[in-house]
Amino acid sequence: MELNIFFDPLWIGVILFVCVFSISWIGVFLYRKLAIRKDILSNPNFRTLHEQPVPRGGGIIFSLIFVASVFWLWLLNYLSNNLFLVLGVGGCAATLFGFIDDVKDIRASRKLAIQIFLSGWVLFWLNREGLLQVDWLPLFVVMPLFLFFLVWVMNAYNFMDGVDGMAASGAFFVTGTLTLLMLLINGSFELAVLFFVLMSSVGGFMVFNWPPASIFMGDAGSIFLGYIFGSFILITVMNGEISVWTWLIVFGYFFADTTLTQIARVILVKKWYGGHRSHAYQNLARITGSHFKVTAGVVAYHVIWLLPLAFWTVLQSEMEIVAVILAILPSSVLTYKYGPSLSSL
């Protein structure tokens, strides 16, 4: 075997995946032991579907791996200072905030205030980067809309962390798909690397989070992922690399479930803003008695249905709206049938 093979992009990708995956796996393995010893556990309550205490906060491992990668790219001058502050400093802050919530259970009002601050941090630095210009809307309208969007994404991703492997497998699929899309369009190298690193590190965590889960990502993972994905959406849409329609497709299942569930709860439930477990995937987990069947079904939906549609939007941009409708229609029907109407919580 020639030594040149190790400089081939494919082999570099394989080596990078194995290294990051292994670091994440080892980190989660060690953290799980620490979480049990320090009693950082998710105990069963009216919102949960597990019957035994499970270590939580494991998302801090893949989150910090990503933050370290941002710092590394910044040192190599592949990232601007503003993007470093958004993805690196902001990502680290979102991780630490989520981890503190995993340990201390921060009050909802304080969590919202911190999420607003984190969203404002993103908008401040991206505006300095010149990425938040919308020709047909003034800045004083754009900023509140983007602020609401980022807060919503952070909460929406948290909503999807309700059964074993759901949020982790979703992040793995989204980042893997975006990596392929960036390669297909010859897009930003540094963003492609970050997508790939996040996919690899989430993969190491997913080994432990796959049903039956032996650890949960907690807010250290879900708040971080919501923050990072919201930031990525703004960055790639505003610089014209990935359209909002493509993002809607890769998040097709999550978007339909979270949005329609919340609308249904506003209509059906008096205290719609309270904690609940009435998402379609949660009700299906109770009906089938299996987290594995539900998570595996959503993974299949991602790979078999959403992945080809995402590629379609890149190869034929004029079909974007049709592709979005096709992406969210099946999951919308599923949410309508098995969502809040089947649950009292």
C-alpha positions in Angstrom: 0.0 0.0 0.0 1.4 3.4 -1.0 1.8 6.0 1.7 0.0 8.5 -0.7 -3.3 6.7 0.0 -3.4 8.4 3.5 -3.5 11.8 1.8 -6.5 10.9 -0.3 -9.6 12.9 0.9 -11.6 9.8 1.4 -9.0 8.2 3.7 -8.6 11.5 5.6 -12.3 11.5 6.2 -12.3 7.9 7.4 -9.4 8.6 9.8 -11.0 11.8 11.1 -14.3 9.9 11.7 -12.6 7.1 13.5 -10.6 9.4 15.7 -13.4 11.8 16.6 -15.9 8.9 17.1 -13.4 7.1 19.4 -12.7 10.2 21.5 -16.4 10.8 21.9 -17.1 7.1 22.8 -14.3 7.1 25.4 -15.5 10.5 26.8 -19.1 9.3 27.1 -18.0 6.1 28.7 -16.0 7.9 31.4 -18.6 10.6 31.9 -21.3 8.0 32.4 -19.4 6.6 35.3 -18.9 10.1 36.8 -22.5 11.0 36.4 -23.6 7.9 38.3 -21.1 8.6 41.1 -22.2 12.3 41.3 -25.9 11.4 41.0 -26.4 13.4 37.8 -29.5 11.4 36.9 -32.8 11.7 35.1 -35.4 10.3 37.4 -38.7 9.1 36.2 -41.6 11.6 36.3 -44.9 12.3 34.5 -43.1 13.5 31.4 -40.6 10.7 31.0 -41.0 7.3 29.3 -38.3 5.5 31.3 -38.9 3.6 34.5 -35.4 3.7 36.0 -32.9 6.6 36.8 -30.6 7.2 33.8 -27.4 9.3 33.8 -27.9 12.6 31.9 -25.8 15.4 30.6 -23.8 13.2 28.3 -24.2 15.7 25.5 -21.5 17.8 27.1 -18.9 15.4 25.5 -19.9 15.8 21.8 -20.6 19.5 22.4 -17.1 20.2 23.8 -15.5 18.2 21.0 -17.3 20.4 18.5 -16.2 23.6 20.4 -12.6 22.4 20.4 -12.8 21.8 16.6 -14.1 25.4 16.1 -11.2 26.7 18.2 -8.8 24.6 16.1 -10.1 25.9 12.8 -10.0 29.5 14.1 -6.3 29.1 15.1 -5.6 27.8 11.6 -7.4 31.0 10.2 -10.2 29.0 8.5 -12.8 30.8 10.5 -13.4 34.5 11.0 -13.4 36.0 14.4 -17.1 36.6 14.3 -17.9 33.0 13.3 -15.5 31.8 16.1 -17.4 33.9 18.6 -20.8 32.5 17.4 -20.0 28.8 17.0 -17.1 28.5 19.5 -17.7 30.9 22.4 -21.5 30.8 22.0 -21.5 27.0 21.5 -19.4 26.6 24.7 -21.8 28.9 26.6 -24.8 27.0 25.4 -23.2 23.7 26.5 -22.3 24.9 30.0 -25.7 26.5 30.5 -27.4 23.2 29.5 -25.1 21.2 31.7 -25.8 23.5 34.7 -29.5 22.9 34.0 -28.9 19.1 34.0 -27.3 19.4 37.4 -29.3 22.2 39.1 -32.7 22.3 37.2 -32.8 26.0 36.2 -36.3 27.7 36.5 -38.1 28.0 33.2 -38.1 31.8 33.2 -34.3 31.9 33.7 -33.8 29.4 31.0 -35.8 31.5 28.6 -33.8 34.6 29.5 -30.5 32.8 28.9 -31.8 31.4 25.6 -32.7 35.0 24.5 -29.2 36.1 25.5 -27.6 33.3 23.5 -29.8 34.2 20.5 -28.9 37.8 20.8 -25.2 36.8 20.9 -25.6 35.0 17.6 -27.4 38.0 15.9 -24.9 40.5 17.2 -21.9 38.8 15.7 -23.6 37.6 12.5 -24.8 41.2 11.9 -21.2 42.3 12.3 -20.3 39.6 9.7 -22.8 41.2 7.4 -24.9 38.1 7.1 -28.3 39.4 8.3 -29.2 41.7 5.4 -32.7 41.2 4.0 -33.4 43.6 1.2 -37.1 43.7 1.5 -37.2 44.0 5.4 -35.7 46.6 7.7 -33.2 45.5 10.3 -35.6 46.4 13.2 -38.0 43.8 11.8 -35.4 41.2 10.9 -33.7 41.1 14.3 -36.8 40.2 16.4 -37.9 37.6 13.8 -34.4 35.9 13.9 -34.3 36.2 17.7 -37.7 34.4 18.0 -36.5 31.8 15.4 -33.3 30.9 17.4 -35.2 30.6 20.7 -37.8 28.4 19.0 -35.1 26.1 17.5 -33.4 25.7 20.9 -36.7 24.7 22.5 -37.9 22.6 19.5 -34.8 20.4 19.6 -35.2 20.0 23.3 -38.8 18.8 22.6 -37.5 16.0 20.4 -35.3 14.5 23.1 -38.1 12.4 24.5 -37.3 8.8 23.6 -34.0 6.9 23.4 -31.8 7.8 20.4 -34.3 10.2 18.8 -32.4 13.5 19.2 -29.0 11.9 18.7 -29.9 10.0 15.5 -31.6 13.1 14.2 -28.4 15.2 14.7 -26.3 12.4 13.1 -28.6 12.3 10.0 -28.8 16.1 9.7 -25.0 16.7 10.0 -24.2 13.7 7.7 -26.6 15.0 5.1 -25.3 18.5 5.3 -21.7 17.3 4.9 -22.6 15.5 1.7 -24.5 18.5 0.4 -21.6 20.8 1.1 -19.3 18.5 -0.9 -21.9 18.3 -3.7 -22.1 22.0 -4.1 -18.4 22.6 -3.4 -19.4 24.7 -0.5 -17.5 26.1 2.5 -14.7 23.7 3.5 -14.7 24.8 7.2 -18.4 24.3 7.6 -18.2 20.9 5.9 -15.5 19.9 8.4 -17.6 21.1 11.3 -20.7 19.2 10.1 -18.5 16.1 9.8 -16.9 16.5 13.2 -20.3 17.0 14.9 -21.7 13.9 13.1 -18.7 11.8 14.2 -18.8 13.0 17.8 -22.6 12.5 18.0 -22.1 9.0 16.6 -19.8 8.1 19.5 -22.5 9.3 22.0 -25.3 7.5 20.1 -23.7 4.1 20.9 -24.7 4.7 24.5 -28.0 6.5 23.7 -29.4 4.0 21.3 -32.4 2.1 22.7 -32.2 1.0 25.4 -30.3 4.1 26.4 -27.7 3.9 29.1 -27.2 7.7 29.1 -29.2 10.8 28.0 -27.7 13.9 26.3 -29.7 16.2 28.6 -29.9 19.9 28.0 -26.1 20.0 27.7 -26.7 18.3 24.3 -30.1 19.4 23.2 -29.7 23.1 24.0 -26.3 23.1 22.4 -27.7 21.3 19.2 -30.6 23.7 19.0 -28.2 26.7 19.3 -25.7 25.3 16.8 -28.3 24.2 14.2 -30.1 27.6 14.5 -26.8 29.4 13.9 -25.9 27.1 11.0 -29.3 27.8 9.4 -28.8 31.5 9.5 -25.2 31.3 8.3 -25.8 29.0 5.4 -29.1 30.6 4.3 -27.8 34.1 4.4 -24.6 33.3 2.6 -26.5 31.4 -0.1 -25.0 28.0 0.4 -28.0 26.0 1.7 -31.5 27.2 1.1 -34.2 27.4 3.8 -36.2 24.8 1.8 -33.4 22.3 2.1 -33.1 22.9 5.8 -36.9 22.3 6.1 -36.4 19.0 4.4 -33.5 17.7 6.5 -35.5 18.6 9.6 -38.7 17.5 8.0 -39.9 15.1 10.7 -38.8 17.2 13.6 -40.3 20.4 12.1 -43.7 18.7 11.5 -43.9 17.0 14.9 -42.9 20.0 17.0 -44.9 22.6 15.1 -48.1 20.7 14.7 -47.9 19.3 18.2 -47.7 22.8 19.6 -50.5 24.1 17.5 -52.7 21.2 18.5 -51.9 21.8 22.2 -52.9 25.5 21.9 -56.3 24.3 20.6 -56.8 21.3 22.8 -55.1 22.0 26.1 -55.8 24.9 28.5 -52.3 25.0 29.9 -50.6 24.4 26.5 -47.4 25.9 27.6 -46.7 23.4 30.4 -44.5 20.3 30.2 -46.0 17.4 28.3 -45.3 14.1 26.6 -47.8 14.3 23.8 -45.6 14.2 20.7 -46.5 11.6 18.2 -43.3 9.7 18.7 -43.8 9.6 22.4 -47.4 8.3 22.0 -46.1 5.7 19.5 -43.4 4.6 22.0 -46.1 4.0 24.6 -48.4 2.2 22.1 -45.7 -0.1 20.7 -44.0 -0.4 24.1 -40.7 0.1 22.2 -38.3 3.1 21.9 -36.3 1.1 19.4 -39.2 0.7 16.9 -40.0 4.4 17.0 -36.4 5.6 16.7 -35.6 3.1 14.0 -38.7 4.1 12.1 -37.7 7.8 12.2 -34.2 6.9 11.1 -35.6 5.0 8.1 -37.8 8.0 7.3 -34.8 10.2 7.3 -32.6 8.0 5.1 -35.2 6.6 2.7 -37.4 9.7 2.3 -35.8 12.9 3.4 -32.2 12.3 2.2 -33.2 11.9 -1.5 -35.5 14.9 -1.3 -32.7 17.0 0.2 -30.4 16.1 -2.8 -33.3 16.9 -5.2 -33.5 20.5 -3.9 -29.8 21.0 -4.6 -29.9 19.3 -8.1 -33.2 20.9 -9.1 -33.8 24.1 -7.1 -37.0 24.9 -9.0 -38.6 21.8 -7.2 -37.8 23.0 -3.7 -41.3 23.8 -2.6 -42.7 20.5 -4.0 -39.9 18.6 -2.2 -40.7 20.4 1.1 -44.4 19.4 0.9 -43.4 15.8 0.2 -41.0 15.9 3.1 -43.4 17.1 5.8 -46.7 15.6 4.6 -46.2 12.0 5.9 -44.9 13.2 9.3 -47.7 15.8 9.5 -50.3 13.0 9.0 -48.5 10.9 11.6 -48.5 13.8 14.1 -52.2 14.5 13.4 -53.2 10.9 14.0 -50.9 10.1 17.0 -50.1 13.5 18.5 -51.8 15.4 21.3 -55.3 14.1 20.6 -54.1 10.7 22.0 -52.6 12.2 25.2 -53.8 14.0 28.2 -50.3 15.3 29.0 
